[in-house]
């Protein structure tokens, strides 16, 4: 009991940026990611997915048109200012 087990000290890793853009991928295991596999069941139907898409599209249509209109008005003002100069 007097003898205590010494814990193994982890080697401290020091990362040095040498300016290269390619990372060391030697410890990466191959294979497809679990997020890109298509073997998980989908809990929504195609109709529900299209309904969600069109609801989101309809929700963003008016702000997009307002922003486009504002850009068009700004372009018209700048066109007239530079045309008159």
KEKE-3310 file (N, C-alpha, C; in steps of 0.2 Angstrom, whole numbers, plus 5000, padded with zeros to 4 digits):
npx = (5004:5010:5017:5014:5005:5013:5007:5006:5013:5006:5012:5016:5009:5016:5010:5016:5015:5019:5016:5011:4998:4992:4985:4991:4985:4987:4982:4969:4954:4948:4934:4916:4908:4897:4887:4884:4878:4866:4858:4850:4833:4821:4810:4801:4790:4791:4781:4780:4792:4793:4783:4788:4799:4793:4785:4796:4802:4791:4790:4802:4802:4795:4804:4816:4812:4809:4822:4829:4821:4825:4839:4838:4832:4842:4852:4846:4845:4859:4863:4856:4862:4876:4873:4869:4880)
npy = (4994:5006:5008:5018:5017:5023:5035:5036:5048:5059:5062:5078:5087:5097:5108:5115:5128:5128:5134:5127:5121:5109:5096:5084:5068:5056:5048:5046:5037:5027:5027:5030:5044:5044:5053:5055:5043:5034:5025:5026:5027:5038:5050:5058:5061:5063:5072:5080:5085:5093:5102:5109:5115:5124:5132:5138:5145:5153:5161:5168:5175:5188:5197:5195:5201:5214:5218:5217:5227:5238:5238:5241:5253:5261:5259:5266:5279:5282:5280:5291:5302:5301:5302:5315:5322)
npz = (5000:5003:4992:4978:4963:4949:4938:4920:4912:4900:4884:4879:4866:4854:4842:4827:4816:4800:4789:4778:4768:4768:4778:4790:4787:4792:4802:4800:4798:4784:4774:4772:4779:4793:4792:4779:4774:4766:4773:4784:4790:4783:4791:4786:4773:4755:4751:4762:4763:4751:4754:4765:4759:4750:4758:4765:4755:4751:4762:4761:4750:4749:4757:4748:4736:4741:4744:4732:4725:4732:4729:4715:4715:4721:4711:4701:4706:4707:4693:4688:4694:4690:4676:4674:4677)
capx = (5000:5015:5019:5008:5006:5014:5003:5010:5012:5005:5017:5013:5010:5016:5009:5020:5012:5024:5013:5008:4990:4990:4986:4993:4979:4989:4978:4962:4952:4945:4927:4911:4905:4890:4882:4882:4876:4859:4854:4845:4827:4818:4804:4796:4788:4793:4777:4781:4798:4792:4779:4792:4803:4789:4784:4802:4802:4786:4792:4808:4800:4794:4810:4820:4809:4810:4829:4830:4819:4830:4845:4836:4831:4849:4855:4843:4848:4866:4863:4854:4867:4881:4871:4868:4886)
capy = (5000:5011:5010:5020:5016:5030:5036:5037:5055:5059:5066:5085:5088:5104:5109:5120:5130:5129:5138:5122:5121:5102:5094:5077:5064:5049:5044:5046:5030:5028:5025:5036:5047:5042:5058:5055:5037:5034:5019:5028:5029:5045:5050:5062:5059:5067:5078:5084:5089:5098:5107:5113:5119:5129:5136:5142:5149:5158:5165:5172:5178:5195:5200:5195:5206:5221:5220:5218:5233:5243:5239:5244:5261:5264:5259:5271:5285:5283:5281:5298:5306:5301:5304:5322:5325)
capz = (5000:5003:4985:4974:4955:4945:4932:4915:4909:4893:4880:4877:4859:4852:4835:4824:4810:4796:4783:4773:4768:4768:4785:4791:4787:4793:4807:4798:4795:4778:4774:4772:4785:4795:4790:4772:4772:4765:4775:4789:4787:4783:4795:4783:4766:4750:4750:4768:4762:4746:4757:4769:4755:4747:4764:4767:4749:4751:4767:4760:4743:4749:4758:4743:4732:4744:4744:4725:4723:4735:4725:4709:4716:4722:4705:4697:4708:4705:4686:4686:4697:4685:4669:4674:4678)
cpx = (5004:5017:5013:5010:5007:5010:5008:5008:5011:5010:5013:5014:5010:5015:5012:5017:5018:5022:5011:5001:4988:4991:4988:4987:4981:4985:4971:4960:4948:4937:4922:4909:4898:4885:4880:4880:4868:4855:4850:4839:4825:4812:4799:4795:4791:4788:4778:4787:4797:4787:4783:4797:4799:4787:4790:4803:4797:4788:4798:4807:4800:4800:4815:4818:4810:4818:4831:4827:4823:4836:4843:4835:4837:4852:4852:4845:4855:4867:4861:4859:4873:4880:4871:4875:4890)
cpy = (5006:5013:5012:5019:5023:5030:5038:5044:5055:5064:5073:5086:5095:5104:5116:5122:5132:5132:5133:5122:5114:5099:5086:5073:5057:5045:5044:5040:5031:5026:5031:5038:5045:5047:5058:5048:5038:5028:5020:5030:5036:5045:5055:5060:5064:5073:5082:5088:5095:5104:5112:5117:5125:5134:5141:5147:5155:5163:5170:5176:5186:5199:5201:5201:5213:5223:5221:5225:5239:5244:5242:5251:5264:5264:5265:5278:5287:5284:5288:5303:5307:5303:5311:5326:5326)
cpz = (5000:4996:4981:4966:4952:4939:4926:4912:4902:4890:4878:4870:4857:4844:4833:4817:4805:4789:4778:4774:4768:4775:4785:4792:4789:4797:4806:4795:4789:4779:4774:4779:4787:4793:4783:4769:4771:4768:4781:4786:4788:4787:4792:4776:4761:4750:4756:4766:4757:4750:4762:4765:4752:4752:4765:4761:4749:4756:4766:4753:4744:4752:4752:4738:4734:4743:4737:4723:4726:4731:4718:4710:4717:4715:4701:4699:4706:4697:4684:4688:4692:4678:4669:4675:4672)
residu = (UNK:UNK:UNK:UNK:UNK:UNK:UNK:UNK:UNK:UNK:UNK:UNK:UNK:UNK:UNK:UNK:UNK:UNK:UNK:UNK:UNK:UNK:UNK:UNK:UNK:UNK:UNK:UNK:UNK:UNK:UNK:UNK:UNK:UNK:UNK:UNK:UNK:UNK:UNK:UNK:UNK:UNK:UNK:UNK:UNK:UNK:UNK:UNK:UNK:UNK:UNK:UNK:UNK:UNK:UNK:UNK:UNK:UNK:UNK:UNK:UNK:UNK:UNK:UNK:UNK:UNK:UNK:UNK:UNK:UNK:UNK:UNK:UNK:UNK:UNK:UNK:UNK:UNK:UNK:UNK:UNK:UNK:UNK:UNK:UNK)
# end
